[in-house]
Amino acid sequence: MEEKRNMNILLRVISSAKLALILVLLLILLAVAGAILPQEAMFSPADIIRWQDEHPAITGVFKPLGLFHVFHSIPFLVVILLLALNTLTCTLLYFVKEGGFSSLKGPGSAKRVGFIVLHLSLLILFAGGFYSTAVRMDGYLVLTEGQRLKEERGSYTRFAAGPLRRKKHRGFFLHLDNVQVEYQQGRYPVAITSHIEIHEKRRKVVETAIKVNHPFTYRGIDFTQDETGFSPRLLIREKAGRRVLVDSFIALKTFREGKSREYRDFLPLPFFKKRVIVTLYPAFTREKGQVKKSGEEPKNPLLLIEMEENPGQVVHREYIPMKGSVVLGDYTLTFAGLRRWSSFKVVDDPGYPIVMLALWLGIGAILLRYIPDLRPWFSRSIPRDS
């Protein structure tokens, strides 16, 4: 008797509306944390480490909880699991109270079926959400035209995965053939198309074009066009021995300010004693001796090389046209070429179809639950013929 009473108390607690409200509030707090804290799938590892170093107290509390990848974290999984348990218990108690399967027929059965199906859709939603959080992968890939990357962990500039994900990377190769950008008045990009090839076992298996808002899916992985920019080819030699130290395309970061864009980054090269910053002008004009960017299309590209003694303290500034060179201390830097790069948001989410099934089932359940209540209102609203 005592055990039965304790079980009834436990069931009432698990199925209570107060518990559901608390869990929903926890989900909201976790979502707010995900909006405020830099997330691993949205920022580069260097940016996150820099933020954490600047906020040690907050980091000490939230990092152990996994809140720098909230939607792939254990707390998020636990809250979803508890919500599913609350909903399941509530649904079963209601089903038993209404008379079990006999309640699915007779007067008012449509409303009762709608109530049960609505809760069933919530359970499927929680199952899909749990599965998605546990095994989903989010990342970003950056490729320069002509570059080939293998789909593996080390290729991603940003990456986050669920704690229960065990699936290995697919291991196919992506090759960016070329990037086409359409401009409005030569200044504002209005369309970006990245032409890519996918290779497996040394042979090309797919050739496709990825556009903004038109993702491409391969082996369950979605690739969405994100951003584009420029990669100047930098050739750096020793001034004395002429030995080549660097010969590579450097993907410059794209900074936006309104409709304006700036292409800039620093060179993390150990042999430079000072900080070297590279800025690209795709097209430029000179006004009163000052260089100004005149457009986004690379018609007459120009590189600005700046050397800083301290952050913000420029000690050397020089412009390099295409194929031009500049001497930086003991080294010669040549602007040898220019290509575009494209970044792609990469998502592998096997829980997404389950979530969508739950949403459609929920819509059907709402119609079953509330249409019977609307019939009397419609019959009163429609005047009868006299």
Contacts in CASP RR format, 6 or more apart in sequence:
PFRMAT RR
TARGET T0000
AUTHOR 0000-0000-0000
METHOD contacts of the structure
MODEL  1
MEEKRNMNILLRVISSAKLALILVLLLILLAVAGAILPQEAMFSPADIIR
WQDEHPAITGVFKPLGLFHVFHSIPFLVVILLLALNTLTCTLLYFVKEGG
FSSLKGPGSAKRVGFIVLHLSLLILFAGGFYSTAVRMDGYLVLTEGQRLK
EERGSYTRFAAGPLRRKKHRGFFLHLDNVQVEYQQGRYPVAITSHIEIHE
KRRKVVETAIKVNHPFTYRGIDFTQDETGFSPRLLIREKAGRRVLVDSFI
ALKTFREGKSREYRDFLPLPFFKKRVIVTLYPAFTREKGQVKKSGEEPKN
PLLLIEMEENPGQVVHREYIPMKGSVVLGDYTLTFAGLRRWSSFKVVDDP
GYPIVMLALWLGIGAILLRYIPDLRPWFSRSIPRDS
11 89 0 8 1.000
11 93 0 8 1.000
13 19 0 8 1.000
14 85 0 8 1.000
14 86 0 8 1.000
14 89 0 8 1.000
15 86 0 8 1.000
15 89 0 8 1.000
15 90 0 8 1.000
15 93 0 8 1.000
16 86 0 8 1.000
19 82 0 8 1.000
19 86 0 8 1.000
20 83 0 8 1.000
20 86 0 8 1.000
20 87 0 8 1.000
20 90 0 8 1.000
23 79 0 8 1.000
23 82 0 8 1.000
23 83 0 8 1.000
23 86 0 8 1.000
24 83 0 8 1.000
26 79 0 8 1.000
27 76 0 8 1.000
27 79 0 8 1.000
27 80 0 8 1.000
27 83 0 8 1.000
30 67 0 8 1.000
30 70 0 8 1.000
30 73 0 8 1.000
30 75 0 8 1.000
30 76 0 8 1.000
30 79 0 8 1.000
31 70 0 8 1.000
33 62 0 8 1.000
33 67 0 8 1.000
33 70 0 8 1.000
34 67 0 8 1.000
34 70 0 8 1.000
34 71 0 8 1.000
37 58 0 8 1.000
37 62 0 8 1.000
37 67 0 8 1.000
37 68 0 8 1.000
37 70 0 8 1.000
38 47 0 8 1.000
38 48 0 8 1.000
38 51 0 8 1.000
38 68 0 8 1.000
39 68 0 8 1.000
39 69 0 8 1.000
39 70 0 8 1.000
39 71 0 8 1.000
39 160 0 8 1.000
40 48 0 8 1.000
40 68 0 8 1.000
40 69 0 8 1.000
40 72 0 8 1.000
40 158 0 8 1.000
40 159 0 8 1.000
40 160 0 8 1.000
41 69 0 8 1.000
41 138 0 8 1.000
41 139 0 8 1.000
41 140 0 8 1.000
41 158 0 8 1.000
41 159 0 8 1.000
41 160 0 8 1.000
42 158 0 8 1.000
43 51 0 8 1.000
43 158 0 8 1.000
44 157 0 8 1.000
44 158 0 8 1.000
45 158 0 8 1.000
48 68 0 8 1.000
52 59 0 8 1.000
52 63 0 8 1.000
52 68 0 8 1.000
62 68 0 8 1.000
65 73 0 8 1.000
65 74 0 8 1.000
65 75 0 8 1.000
66 73 0 8 1.000
66 74 0 8 1.000
66 75 0 8 1.000
67 73 0 8 1.000
67 75 0 8 1.000
69 160 0 8 1.000
69 162 0 8 1.000
70 76 0 8 1.000
71 133 0 8 1.000
71 136 0 8 1.000
72 133 0 8 1.000
72 136 0 8 1.000
72 138 0 8 1.000
72 160 0 8 1.000
72 161 0 8 1.000
72 162 0 8 1.000
72 163 0 8 1.000
73 133 0 8 1.000
73 163 0 8 1.000
74 163 0 8 1.000
76 133 0 8 1.000
77 130 0 8 1.000
77 133 0 8 1.000
77 134 0 8 1.000
77 163 0 8 1.000
80 126 0 8 1.000
80 129 0 8 1.000
80 130 0 8 1.000
80 133 0 8 1.000
81 126 0 8 1.000
81 130 0 8 1.000
83 126 0 8 1.000
84 123 0 8 1.000
84 126 0 8 1.000
84 127 0 8 1.000
84 130 0 8 1.000
87 119 0 8 1.000
87 122 0 8 1.000
87 123 0 8 1.000
87 126 0 8 1.000
88 123 0 8 1.000
90 119 0 8 1.000
91 116 0 8 1.000
91 119 0 8 1.000
91 120 0 8 1.000
91 123 0 8 1.000
94 115 0 8 1.000
94 116 0 8 1.000
94 119 0 8 1.000
95 103 0 8 1.000
95 116 0 8 1.000
98 112 0 8 1.000
103 109 0 8 1.000
103 112 0 8 1.000
104 112 0 8 1.000
104 113 0 8 1.000
104 116 0 8 1.000
108 372 0 8 1.000
110 368 0 8 1.000
110 371 0 8 1.000
110 372 0 8 1.000
111 368 0 8 1.000
111 369 0 8 1.000
111 372 0 8 1.000
111 373 0 8 1.000
113 368 0 8 1.000
114 364 0 8 1.000
114 365 0 8 1.000
114 366 0 8 1.000
114 368 0 8 1.000
114 369 0 8 1.000
115 365 0 8 1.000
115 369 0 8 1.000
117 361 0 8 1.000
117 362 0 8 1.000
117 364 0 8 1.000
117 365 0 8 1.000
117 368 0 8 1.000
118 362 0 8 1.000
118 365 0 8 1.000
118 366 0 8 1.000
118 369 0 8 1.000
120 361 0 8 1.000
120 365 0 8 1.000
121 358 0 8 1.000
121 359 0 8 1.000
121 361 0 8 1.000
121 362 0 8 1.000
121 365 0 8 1.000
122 358 0 8 1.000
122 362 0 8 1.000
124 354 0 8 1.000
124 357 0 8 1.000
124 358 0 8 1.000
124 361 0 8 1.000
125 355 0 8 1.000
125 358 0 8 1.000
125 359 0 8 1.000
127 354 0 8 1.000
127 358 0 8 1.000
128 351 0 8 1.000
128 354 0 8 1.000
128 355 0 8 1.000
128 358 0 8 1.000
129 351 0 8 1.000
129 354 0 8 1.000
129 355 0 8 1.000
131 350 0 8 1.000
131 351 0 8 1.000
131 354 0 8 1.000
132 349 0 8 1.000
132 350 0 8 1.000
132 351 0 8 1.000
132 352 0 8 1.000
132 354 0 8 1.000
132 355 0 8 1.000
133 162 0 8 1.000
134 162 0 8 1.000
134 163 0 8 1.000
134 164 0 8 1.000
134 165 0 8 1.000
135 161 0 8 1.000
135 162 0 8 1.000
135 164 0 8 1.000
135 165 0 8 1.000
135 166 0 8 1.000
135 167 0 8 1.000
135 350 0 8 1.000
135 351 0 8 1.000
136 161 0 8 1.000
136 162 0 8 1.000
136 165 0 8 1.000
136 347 0 8 1.000
136 348 0 8 1.000
136 349 0 8 1.000
136 350 0 8 1.000
136 351 0 8 1.000
137 159 0 8 1.000
137 160 0 8 1.000
137 161 0 8 1.000
137 162 0 8 1.000
137 165 0 8 1.000
137 346 0 8 1.000
137 347 0 8 1.000
137 348 0 8 1.000
137 349 0 8 1.000
138 158 0 8 1.000
138 159 0 8 1.000
138 160 0 8 1.000
138 161 0 8 1.000
138 345 0 8 1.000
138 346 0 8 1.000
138 347 0 8 1.000
139 156 0 8 1.000
139 157 0 8 1.000
139 158 0 8 1.000
139 159 0 8 1.000
139 160 0 8 1.000
139 345 0 8 1.000
139 346 0 8 1.000
139 347 0 8 1.000
140 156 0 8 1.000
140 157 0 8 1.000
140 158 0 8 1.000
140 159 0 8 1.000
140 226 0 8 1.000
140 343 0 8 1.000
140 344 0 8 1.000
140 345 0 8 1.000
140 346 0 8 1.000
141 149 0 8 1.000
141 155 0 8 1.000
141 156 0 8 1.000
141 157 0 8 1.000
141 174 0 8 1.000
141 223 0 8 1.000
141 343 0 8 1.000
141 344 0 8 1.000
141 346 0 8 1.000
142 157 0 8 1.000
142 251 0 8 1.000
142 341 0 8 1.000
142 342 0 8 1.000
142 343 0 8 1.000
142 344 0 8 1.000
143 149 0 8 1.000
143 174 0 8 1.000
143 175 0 8 1.000
143 176 0 8 1.000
143 196 0 8 1.000
143 341 0 8 1.000
143 342 0 8 1.000
143 344 0 8 1.000
144 176 0 8 1.000
144 231 0 8 1.000
144 249 0 8 1.000
144 251 0 8 1.000
144 339 0 8 1.000
144 340 0 8 1.000
144 341 0 8 1.000
145 176 0 8 1.000
145 177 0 8 1.000
145 178 0 8 1.000
145 179 0 8 1.000
145 231 0 8 1.000
145 339 0 8 1.000
145 340 0 8 1.000
145 341 0 8 1.000
146 175 0 8 1.000
146 176 0 8 1.000
146 177 0 8 1.000
146 178 0 8 1.000
146 339 0 8 1.000
147 175 0 8 1.000
147 176 0 8 1.000
147 249 0 8 1.000
148 173 0 8 1.000
148 174 0 8 1.000
148 175 0 8 1.000
148 199 0 8 1.000
149 155 0 8 1.000
149 173 0 8 1.000
149 174 0 8 1.000
150 171 0 8 1.000
150 172 0 8 1.000
150 173 0 8 1.000
150 174 0 8 1.000
151 169 0 8 1.000
151 170 0 8 1.000
151 171 0 8 1.000
151 172 0 8 1.000
151 173 0 8 1.000
151 174 0 8 1.000
151 221 0 8 1.000
152 169 0 8 1.000
152 171 0 8 1.000
153 159 0 8 1.000
153 169 0 8 1.000
156 346 0 8 1.000
157 343 0 8 1.000
167 348 0 8 1.000
170 219 0 8 1.000
170 221 0 8 1.000
172 198 0 8 1.000
172 199 0 8 1.000
172 200 0 8 1.000
172 205 0 8 1.000
172 218 0 8 1.000
172 219 0 8 1.000
173 198 0 8 1.000
173 199 0 8 1.000
173 200 0 8 1.000
174 196 0 8 1.000
174 197 0 8 1.000
174 198 0 8 1.000
174 199 0 8 1.000
175 196 0 8 1.000
175 197 0 8 1.000
175 198 0 8 1.000
175 199 0 8 1.000
176 194 0 8 1.000
176 195 0 8 1.000
176 196 0 8 1.000
176 341 0 8 1.000
176 342 0 8 1.000
177 195 0 8 1.000
177 196 0 8 1.000
177 197 0 8 1.000
177 207 0 8 1.000
178 194 0 8 1.000
178 195 0 8 1.000
178 340 0 8 1.000
179 192 0 8 1.000
179 193 0 8 1.000
179 194 0 8 1.000
179 195 0 8 1.000
179 228 0 8 1.000
179 340 0 8 1.000
179 341 0 8 1.000
179 342 0 8 1.000
180 191 0 8 1.000
180 192 0 8 1.000
180 193 0 8 1.000
180 195 0 8 1.000
181 189 0 8 1.000
181 191 0 8 1.000
181 192 0 8 1.000
181 193 0 8 1.000
181 228 0 8 1.000
181 296 0 8 1.000
181 297 0 8 1.000
181 340 0 8 1.000
182 189 0 8 1.000
182 190 0 8 1.000
182 191 0 8 1.000
182 192 0 8 1.000
183 189 0 8 1.000
183 190 0 8 1.000
183 296 0 8 1.000
183 297 0 8 1.000
184 190 0 8 1.000
186 295 0 8 1.000
186 296 0 8 1.000
186 297 0 8 1.000
187 259 0 8 1.000
187 295 0 8 1.000
187 296 0 8 1.000
188 259 0 8 1.000
188 296 0 8 1.000
189 228 0 8 1.000
189 296 0 8 1.000
191 211 0 8 1.000
191 212 0 8 1.000
192 211 0 8 1.000
192 212 0 8 1.000
192 225 0 8 1.000
192 228 0 8 1.000
192 342 0 8 1.000
193 209 0 8 1.000
193 210 0 8 1.000
193 211 0 8 1.000
193 225 0 8 1.000
194 209 0 8 1.000
194 210 0 8 1.000
194 211 0 8 1.000
194 225 0 8 1.000
194 228 0 8 1.000
194 342 0 8 1.000
194 344 0 8 1.000
195 207 0 8 1.000
195 208 0 8 1.000
195 209 0 8 1.000
196 207 0 8 1.000
196 208 0 8 1.000
196 209 0 8 1.000
196 210 0 8 1.000
196 216 0 8 1.000
196 223 0 8 1.000
197 204 0 8 1.000
197 206 0 8 1.000
197 207 0 8 1.000
198 204 0 8 1.000
198 205 0 8 1.000
198 206 0 8 1.000
198 207 0 8 1.000
198 208 0 8 1.000
198 218 0 8 1.000
199 205 0 8 1.000
206 218 0 8 1.000
208 216 0 8 1.000
210 216 0 8 1.000
210 223 0 8 1.000
210 224 0 8 1.000
210 225 0 8 1.000
210 344 0 8 1.000
211 225 0 8 1.000
212 225 0 8 1.000
214 225 0 8 1.000
215 222 0 8 1.000
215 223 0 8 1.000
215 224 0 8 1.000
215 225 0 8 1.000
216 222 0 8 1.000
216 223 0 8 1.000
217 223 0 8 1.000
220 348 0 8 1.000
220 350 0 8 1.000
221 346 0 8 1.000
221 347 0 8 1.000
221 348 0 8 1.000
222 345 0 8 1.000
222 346 0 8 1.000
222 347 0 8 1.000
222 348 0 8 1.000
222 349 0 8 1.000
223 344 0 8 1.000
223 345 0 8 1.000
223 346 0 8 1.000
224 344 0 8 1.000
224 345 0 8 1.000
224 346 0 8 1.000
224 347 0 8 1.000
225 342 0 8 1.000
225 344 0 8 1.000
226 342 0 8 1.000
226 343 0 8 1.000
226 344 0 8 1.000
226 345 0 8 1.000
227 254 0 8 1.000
227 342 0 8 1.000
227 343 0 8 1.000
228 254 0 8 1.000
228 340 0 8 1.000
228 341 0 8 1.000
228 342 0 8 1.000
228 343 0 8 1.000
229 251 0 8 1.000
229 252 0 8 1.000
229 254 0 8 1.000
229 263 0 8 1.000
229 340 0 8 1.000
229 341 0 8 1.000
229 342 0 8 1.000
230 252 0 8 1.000
230 263 0 8 1.000
230 280 0 8 1.000
230 282 0 8 1.000
230 298 0 8 1.000
230 301 0 8 1.000
230 338 0 8 1.000
230 339 0 8 1.000
230 340 0 8 1.000
230 341 0 8 1.000
231 249 0 8 1.000
231 250 0 8 1.000
231 251 0 8 1.000
231 252 0 8 1.000
231 338 0 8 1.000
231 339 0 8 1.000
231 340 0 8 1.000
231 341 0 8 1.000
232 249 0 8 1.000
232 250 0 8 1.000
232 252 0 8 1.000
232 278 0 8 1.000
232 280 0 8 1.000
232 301 0 8 1.000
232 303 0 8 1.000
232 335 0 8 1.000
232 337 0 8 1.000
232 338 0 8 1.000
233 247 0 8 1.000
233 248 0 8 1.000
233 249 0 8 1.000
233 250 0 8 1.000
233 335 0 8 1.000
233 336 0 8 1.000
233 337 0 8 1.000
233 338 0 8 1.000
233 339 0 8 1.000
234 246 0 8 1.000
234 247 0 8 1.000
234 248 0 8 1.000
234 249 0 8 1.000
234 250 0 8 1.000
234 267 0 8 1.000
234 278 0 8 1.000
234 333 0 8 1.000
234 334 0 8 1.000
234 335 0 8 1.000
234 336 0 8 1.000
235 244 0 8 1.000
235 246 0 8 1.000
235 247 0 8 1.000
235 333 0 8 1.000
235 334 0 8 1.000
235 336 0 8 1.000
236 244 0 8 1.000
236 245 0 8 1.000
236 246 0 8 1.000
236 247 0 8 1.000
236 269 0 8 1.000
236 331 0 8 1.000
236 332 0 8 1.000
236 333 0 8 1.000
236 334 0 8 1.000
237 243 0 8 1.000
237 244 0 8 1.000
237 245 0 8 1.000
237 331 0 8 1.000
237 332 0 8 1.000
237 334 0 8 1.000
238 245 0 8 1.000
238 330 0 8 1.000
238 331 0 8 1.000
238 332 0 8 1.000
239 327 0 8 1.000
239 329 0 8 1.000
239 330 0 8 1.000
239 331 0 8 1.000
239 332 0 8 1.000
240 330 0 8 1.000
245 269 0 8 1.000
245 271 0 8 1.000
245 331 0 8 1.000
246 269 0 8 1.000
247 336 0 8 1.000
249 337 0 8 1.000
249 339 0 8 1.000
249 341 0 8 1.000
250 265 0 8 1.000
250 267 0 8 1.000
250 278 0 8 1.000
251 265 0 8 1.000
251 341 0 8 1.000
252 263 0 8 1.000
252 264 0 8 1.000
252 265 0 8 1.000
252 278 0 8 1.000
252 279 0 8 1.000
252 280 0 8 1.000
253 263 0 8 1.000
253 264 0 8 1.000
253 265 0 8 1.000
254 261 0 8 1.000
254 262 0 8 1.000
254 263 0 8 1.000
255 261 0 8 1.000
255 262 0 8 1.000
255 263 0 8 1.000
255 264 0 8 1.000
261 296 0 8 1.000
262 279 0 8 1.000
262 293 0 8 1.000
263 279 0 8 1.000
263 280 0 8 1.000
263 282 0 8 1.000
264 277 0 8 1.000
264 278 0 8 1.000
264 279 0 8 1.000
264 280 0 8 1.000
265 277 0 8 1.000
265 278 0 8 1.000
266 275 0 8 1.000
266 276 0 8 1.000
266 277 0 8 1.000
266 278 0 8 1.000
267 276 0 8 1.000
267 277 0 8 1.000
267 278 0 8 1.000
269 276 0 8 1.000
271 331 0 8 1.000
272 307 0 8 1.000
272 328 0 8 1.000
272 331 0 8 1.000
274 307 0 8 1.000
274 308 0 8 1.000
274 309 0 8 1.000
274 315 0 8 1.000
274 316 0 8 1.000
275 307 0 8 1.000
275 308 0 8 1.000
275 311 0 8 1.000
276 305 0 8 1.000
276 306 0 8 1.000
276 307 0 8 1.000
276 308 0 8 1.000
276 328 0 8 1.000
277 305 0 8 1.000
277 306 0 8 1.000
277 307 0 8 1.000
277 308 0 8 1.000
278 303 0 8 1.000
278 304 0 8 1.000
278 305 0 8 1.000
279 303 0 8 1.000
279 304 0 8 1.000
279 306 0 8 1.000
280 301 0 8 1.000
280 302 0 8 1.000
280 303 0 8 1.000
280 304 0 8 1.000
280 338 0 8 1.000
281 291 0 8 1.000
281 293 0 8 1.000
281 301 0 8 1.000
281 302 0 8 1.000
281 303 0 8 1.000
281 304 0 8 1.000
282 293 0 8 1.000
282 295 0 8 1.000
282 296 0 8 1.000
282 297 0 8 1.000
282 298 0 8 1.000
282 299 0 8 1.000
282 301 0 8 1.000
283 293 0 8 1.000
283 294 0 8 1.000
283 295 0 8 1.000
283 296 0 8 1.000
283 297 0 8 1.000
283 298 0 8 1.000
283 299 0 8 1.000
283 300 0 8 1.000
283 301 0 8 1.000
284 291 0 8 1.000
284 292 0 8 1.000
284 293 0 8 1.000
284 294 0 8 1.000
284 300 0 8 1.000
284 302 0 8 1.000
285 291 0 8 1.000
285 292 0 8 1.000
285 294 0 8 1.000
286 292 0 8 1.000
291 302 0 8 1.000
291 304 0 8 1.000
291 319 0 8 1.000
298 338 0 8 1.000
300 321 0 8 1.000
300 322 0 8 1.000
301 321 0 8 1.000
301 322 0 8 1.000
301 335 0 8 1.000
301 338 0 8 1.000
302 319 0 8 1.000
302 320 0 8 1.000
302 321 0 8 1.000
302 322 0 8 1.000
303 319 0 8 1.000
303 320 0 8 1.000
303 321 0 8 1.000
303 335 0 8 1.000
304 317 0 8 1.000
304 318 0 8 1.000
304 319 0 8 1.000
304 320 0 8 1.000
305 316 0 8 1.000
305 317 0 8 1.000
305 318 0 8 1.000
305 319 0 8 1.000
305 320 0 8 1.000
305 326 0 8 1.000
305 328 0 8 1.000
305 333 0 8 1.000
306 314 0 8 1.000
306 316 0 8 1.000
306 317 0 8 1.000
307 314 0 8 1.000
307 315 0 8 1.000
307 316 0 8 1.000
307 317 0 8 1.000
307 328 0 8 1.000
308 314 0 8 1.000
308 315 0 8 1.000
309 315 0 8 1.000
316 328 0 8 1.000
318 326 0 8 1.000
320 326 0 8 1.000
320 333 0 8 1.000
320 334 0 8 1.000
320 335 0 8 1.000
321 335 0 8 1.000
322 335 0 8 1.000
322 337 0 8 1.000
322 338 0 8 1.000
323 334 0 8 1.000
323 335 0 8 1.000
323 336 0 8 1.000
323 337 0 8 1.000
324 334 0 8 1.000
324 335 0 8 1.000
325 332 0 8 1.000
325 333 0 8 1.000
325 334 0 8 1.000
325 335 0 8 1.000
326 332 0 8 1.000
326 333 0 8 1.000
327 333 0 8 1.000
END
